[in-house]
């Protein structure tokens, strides 16, 4: 699992024991944990879509030689110096 998410989950379990439910073998599930995991899955999916679009734009610009009008994603420093 992603370490910052693990820390957030641990804090939620410690701070809100009333929202915690024990299920077999010591597994702890909270409403917040379920929401955090759903948010994480959504964020990973959106990040993957962004990177896929970046890859398509890089291919169009550099391999096909097309002019890309307004592609802010190509100039985003967080994605690296590829474009």
N, C-alpha and C positions, 0 to 999 in steps of 0.2 A: 504494500500500500504506500501511498505518498506520505512522507514523514510529516509535513505540516498538517495534513488532514488527520493523521494519527494523533498528533498532539491536541488538535481541536476536539477530537472525539473523546480523548482521555479527560480533557477539562470539562466537557459536557457531562460525562458520566460522574465526575467527582462533584460538580456543582449542583446537579439536579438529580439526586438519587430518587426522588419521588417519581420521576418520569422513567425510571429504569425498571426493566422487567427481566427477571432471570429465566432463561430457557435452557433446560437440560445442560449438562456438562459445563456449566459456568459461562455460557454465552450471554453477553449483555447486549440488549437491543434497546435503543431509545428512539423516540420520535425524531429527535434532532439528528441522530445517527442516520436514520433512513433518509431524511431530507438532505443531509450532507453528501451521502453517497449518490443520491439522485442528481444533485447539483454537480458533483464531480463527473459523473457519466456524461451529463449534458455539456459540461465545459470541455471534456476530452473530445466529444463529437464535434463541437464547434471549432476547436483548435485544429482538428484533422481536416475539416472542410476548408478552413482558412489556408492551411499549408497546401492542400490540394489545388486550390485556386492559385496560390502563389506559384506552384510548380507549372501549372498550365500557362500562366502569364509569362514566366521565364522562358518556357519553351517557345511560345509565340514570338517573343521579342528577340531572343538570341539565336534560336535554331531556325526559325522560319523567316526572320527578318521583318516581321510585321511591326507597324507603328501602333503602340498602345497609347490611347488617348489619355484617359484619366484612371491610372491604377496606383492609388496611394499605397496599396499593399507591397508594391515593388520597391518603394523607397522606405519602408519600415525597417529601422535598424534592429528591431527585435528578431527579425527573421533572418538576419545575416546579410553579408555583402554580395549575395549571388547576383542580384539584378543591378 
